[in-house]
Amino acid sequence: MKYCRMLKFYDTPDYNYLIGLMKNAMKMEDQVNDNIFDWNTLGALSEKEREIRKLKAAKESLDKKFAYLKSNEKPKADKDKEVK
């Protein structure tokens, strides 16, 4: 990002340098460049697949909210314990 931010409007980026950065990042993350991108495949998804993705995203969002609420809950007293 530092490299990109220091470019002026009319500067030509060093594309080989940028490609190298991406290749190194992918190698470090054990990723393979299969040339399949989201913007190429999302239009090819069936209506059912799109609905499944929406539901999964909604579930993840709710799971995060529930985990947050649960972490902020006060501990409940056990009814089995005697209070003196």
C-alpha positions, -999 to +999 in steps of 0.1 A: +000+000+000+029+024+007+041+020-028+007+027-043+001+057-021+033+073-031+025+072-068+015+104-084-015+106-106+005+104-139+031+079-126+031+045-143+031+017-117+058-009-117+034-038-126+061-065-123+068-053-087+031-054-078+026-088-094+056-101-075+040-088-042+008-107-050+026-139-059+047-137-027+015-131-006-003-160-023+028-183-017+029-173+020-008-181+023-005-214+004-029-201-023-029-211-059-038-187-087-066-205-105-077-174-124-112-178-110-124-146-095-156-138-076-167-112-102-165-140-129-184-166-109-211-148-090-232-142-121-231-179-128-245-190-095-279-204-094-307-187-075-305-214-049-267-210-044-271-172-040-298-178-014-275-202+005-247-177+005-270-150+018-283-173+046-247-183+056-237-146+057-267-138+079-260-168+102-224-156+106-235-121+115-260-134+140-234-158+155-211-129+161-238-108+177-248-137+199-212-143+209-208-107+218-240-107+239-231-139+256-196-125+265-213-095+282-238-116+302-235-115+339-230-149+355-263-164+368-264-178+404-269-215+406-303-224+422-287-256+437-263-236+458-274-226+493-273-190+501-261-182+536 
